[in-house]
Amino acid sequence: MHRLSLPIRMMAGLLGAPAFVVSAVVPIAMSGPAVAAPEAPKKDAPKEAPRAPVTLDDLYTRLKAAKDDAEARGVAQLIERRLDRSGSDTVDLLASRAAEAMQAKDYPLAIELLDRVTVLEPGWAEGWSRRATAFYLLEDQASALADLHRTLTLEPRHFEAWAALAHIYMASDDKARALAAFRRAEAIYPRMGKVHEAIERLAPDVDGREL
């Protein structure tokens, strides 16, 4: 609701006051020249239709079409915020505590908390992604891989999960799978930091060098 300006509020109060109060404040000048009748109010311009909300699909389209790194990073952050929403206050609290545990390098506690997250919200891709990170930090690559695959089943455009998958494959010297995962990440987020360089480095070994 718009606030009335101070003069308008004052006049509104006076109009509701007794006649002697109004006459005491507003000088009587009825003998002066007649005041022209106010013009009829103009019709308001037609209101614009409300804009449709920006969807996750819209953001991924913008991410792919970003013209520079700064724009791409901004869109990527918007996507990450959307993916961070679990839809449950309880799950958000557990995930927050798991993040604190990881910062404290208490990875077993982080995994225990994220176990509860994945049970309560099994359809939340980010919950599986975060547990994959905890498993990776605990050097349990097999469990990390399993959780990343679950993440990508729920959200195939999760570019961070694709990049993480590529790094795990690289660590096990599986260059072909690493390259494929990096390419999937680049297809979603073309300006993702250092992904293109990783592809250029791996491609000759996997695809063969050009003669």
C-alpha positions as CSV (number, residue, x, y, z in Angstrom):
1,M,0.0,0.0,0.0
2,H,1.4,3.4,-1.0
3,R,1.6,6.0,1.8
4,L,-0.2,9.3,1.4
5,S,2.2,12.3,1.3
6,L,2.1,14.5,4.4
7,P,0.0,17.4,2.9
8,I,-2.6,14.9,1.6
9,R,-2.8,13.2,5.0
10,M,-3.3,16.5,6.7
11,M,-6.2,17.5,4.3
12,A,-7.8,14.0,4.7
13,G,-7.8,14.6,8.5
14,L,-9.3,18.0,8.1
15,L,-12.1,16.8,5.9
16,G,-13.2,14.5,8.6
17,A,-13.1,17.2,11.3
18,P,-15.9,19.4,12.5
19,A,-16.7,22.5,10.4
20,F,-15.3,25.0,12.8
21,V,-12.0,23.2,12.9
22,V,-11.7,23.3,9.1
23,S,-12.7,26.9,8.9
24,A,-10.1,27.8,11.5
25,V,-7.3,26.2,9.6
26,V,-8.3,26.8,6.0
27,P,-8.9,30.6,5.2
28,I,-12.3,31.3,3.7
29,A,-11.9,32.7,0.2
30,M,-15.2,32.1,-1.4
31,S,-15.4,35.6,-2.7
32,G,-12.4,35.1,-5.0
33,P,-12.6,34.1,-8.6
34,A,-14.4,30.8,-9.3
35,V,-12.1,27.8,-9.3
36,A,-12.3,25.8,-12.5
37,A,-13.8,22.4,-12.1
38,P,-11.1,19.7,-12.1
39,E,-10.6,17.8,-15.2
40,A,-12.0,14.3,-15.4
41,P,-9.4,11.9,-14.3
42,K,-7.7,10.1,-17.2
43,K,-8.1,6.4,-17.5
44,D,-5.2,4.5,-16.2
45,A,-3.1,2.9,-18.8
46,P,-3.7,-0.8,-19.1
47,K,-1.6,-2.8,-16.6
48,E,1.0,-5.1,-18.0
49,A,0.4,-8.7,-17.6
50,P,2.3,-10.2,-14.7
51,R,5.6,-11.8,-15.8
52,A,5.8,-15.5,-15.5
53,P,8.2,-16.7,-12.8
54,V,11.7,-17.6,-13.9
55,T,12.0,-21.4,-14.0
56,L,15.0,-23.6,-13.5
57,D,14.7,-24.5,-17.2
58,D,15.0,-20.8,-18.0
59,L,18.1,-20.5,-15.8
60,Y,19.8,-23.4,-17.5
61,T,19.1,-21.9,-20.9
62,R,20.6,-18.6,-19.8
63,L,23.6,-20.3,-18.3
64,K,24.3,-22.0,-21.7
65,A,23.9,-18.7,-23.6
66,A,25.9,-16.5,-21.2
67,K,28.1,-14.1,-23.1
68,D,30.9,-13.8,-20.5
69,D,32.2,-15.4,-17.3
70,A,30.6,-12.9,-14.9
71,E,27.2,-13.4,-16.4
72,A,27.6,-17.2,-16.3
73,R,28.7,-17.2,-12.7
74,G,25.7,-15.1,-11.7
75,V,23.3,-17.5,-13.4
76,A,25.1,-20.5,-11.9
77,Q,24.7,-19.0,-8.4
78,L,21.0,-18.6,-9.0
79,I,20.7,-22.2,-10.1
80,E,22.7,-23.4,-7.0
81,R,20.3,-21.4,-4.8
82,R,17.3,-23.2,-6.4
83,L,18.9,-26.6,-6.0
84,D,19.7,-25.8,-2.4
85,R,16.0,-25.6,-1.6
86,S,14.9,-28.9,-0.1
87,G,11.4,-27.8,0.7
88,S,11.7,-29.0,4.3
89,D,12.8,-26.9,7.3
90,T,14.0,-30.1,9.1
91,V,16.1,-31.2,6.1
92,D,17.5,-27.7,5.7
93,L,18.6,-27.7,9.3
94,L,20.2,-31.2,9.1
95,A,22.0,-30.1,5.9
96,S,23.3,-27.0,7.6
97,R,24.6,-29.0,10.5
98,A,26.2,-31.4,8.1
99,A,28.0,-28.5,6.4
100,E,29.3,-27.3,9.7
101,A,30.5,-30.8,10.4
102,M,32.4,-30.9,7.1
103,Q,34.0,-27.6,7.9
104,A,35.2,-29.0,11.1
105,K,36.4,-32.1,9.2
106,D,34.1,-34.4,11.1
107,Y,33.1,-36.3,8.0
108,P,31.5,-39.3,9.8
109,L,29.1,-36.9,11.6
110,A,28.4,-35.1,8.3
111,I,27.6,-38.5,6.6
112,E,25.3,-39.5,9.5
113,L,23.4,-36.2,9.2
114,L,23.2,-36.5,5.5
115,D,22.0,-40.1,5.8
116,R,18.9,-38.7,7.6
117,V,18.6,-36.0,4.8
118,T,18.4,-38.6,2.1
119,V,15.9,-40.7,4.0
120,L,13.6,-37.7,4.7
121,E,13.9,-36.1,1.2
122,P,15.1,-38.9,-1.2
123,G,14.0,-36.8,-4.2
124,W,16.3,-33.8,-3.3
125,A,19.3,-34.1,-5.6
126,E,21.4,-31.8,-3.6
127,G,21.2,-34.0,-0.5
128,W,22.9,-36.9,-2.4
129,S,25.4,-34.5,-3.9
130,R,26.4,-33.2,-0.5
131,R,26.7,-36.7,0.9
132,A,28.9,-37.6,-2.1
133,T,31.2,-34.8,-1.1
134,A,31.4,-36.1,2.5
135,F,32.2,-39.6,1.2
136,Y,34.9,-38.2,-1.1
137,L,36.5,-36.3,1.8
138,L,36.4,-39.5,3.8
139,E,38.2,-41.1,0.8
140,D,35.3,-43.5,0.2
141,Q,35.2,-43.1,-3.6
142,A,32.9,-46.0,-4.3
143,S,30.1,-44.4,-2.1
144,A,30.8,-41.0,-3.5
145,L,30.4,-42.3,-7.1
146,A,27.1,-44.0,-6.1
147,D,25.7,-40.8,-4.6
148,L,26.8,-38.7,-7.6
149,H,25.0,-41.1,-9.9
150,R,21.9,-40.8,-7.8
151,T,22.3,-37.0,-7.9
152,L,22.4,-37.1,-11.7
153,T,19.5,-39.4,-12.0
154,L,17.4,-36.8,-10.1
155,E,18.9,-33.7,-11.7
156,P,20.8,-34.6,-14.9
157,R,21.9,-30.9,-15.3
158,H,23.7,-30.8,-12.0
159,F,27.0,-29.5,-13.5
160,E,28.9,-29.7,-10.2
161,A,28.0,-33.4,-9.9
162,W,29.3,-34.0,-13.4
163,A,32.6,-32.2,-12.6
164,A,33.0,-34.1,-9.3
165,L,32.3,-37.3,-11.2
166,A,35.0,-36.4,-13.7
167,H,37.6,-35.7,-10.9
168,I,36.9,-39.0,-9.3
169,Y,37.4,-40.8,-12.6
170,M,40.6,-38.9,-13.1
171,A,41.9,-40.0,-9.7
172,S,41.4,-43.6,-10.7
173,D,43.0,-42.9,-14.1
174,D,39.8,-43.6,-16.0
175,K,40.4,-41.0,-18.6
176,A,37.6,-42.0,-20.9
177,R,34.9,-41.7,-18.3
178,A,36.5,-38.5,-16.9
179,L,36.5,-36.9,-20.4
180,A,32.8,-37.9,-20.9
181,A,31.8,-36.4,-17.6
182,F,33.8,-33.2,-18.2
183,R,32.0,-32.8,-21.6
184,R,28.6,-33.3,-19.9
185,A,29.5,-30.5,-17.5
186,E,30.7,-28.2,-20.3
187,A,27.5,-28.8,-22.3
188,I,25.5,-27.5,-19.4
189,Y,27.8,-24.8,-18.2
190,P,30.2,-23.9,-21.1
191,R,32.1,-21.3,-19.0
192,M,32.6,-23.5,-16.0
193,G,36.1,-22.8,-14.6
194,K,38.9,-24.9,-16.1
195,V,36.6,-27.6,-17.5
196,H,37.5,-26.7,-21.1
197,E,41.2,-26.9,-20.2
198,A,40.6,-30.4,-18.7
199,I,38.9,-31.5,-21.9
200,E,41.7,-30.2,-24.1
201,R,44.2,-32.0,-21.9
202,L,42.3,-35.4,-21.9
203,A,40.9,-35.4,-25.5
204,P,44.2,-36.4,-27.3
205,D,44.8,-39.3,-24.9
206,V,41.2,-40.6,-25.3
207,D,40.2,-39.6,-28.8
208,G,43.6,-39.9,-30.3
209,R,45.9,-37.2,-31.5
210,E,45.4,-35.5,-34.9
211,L,48.0,-36.2,-37.5
